[in-house]
């Protein structure tokens, strides 16, 4: 099985998280949206497929913790 790695750098202030289909109980996907660079017509969207719902939830919690540590809040 091949392993692929992608490294992306985003400003935390420009990052938005979409948690995928919330109707699915075992949702293991989410998206990271780079909404910075307002003058750029192309926006980066990265879809993350975690091995399972628990991993996705853990990754999201880590992202939220890091964003909050930078002084940003969630609505």
Buried (B, 14 or more C-beta within 10 A) or exposed (E): EEEEEEEEEBEEEBBEBEEBEEEEEEBBBBEBBBBBEEEEEEEBEEEBEBEEBEEBBEBBEEBEEEBEEEEEEEE
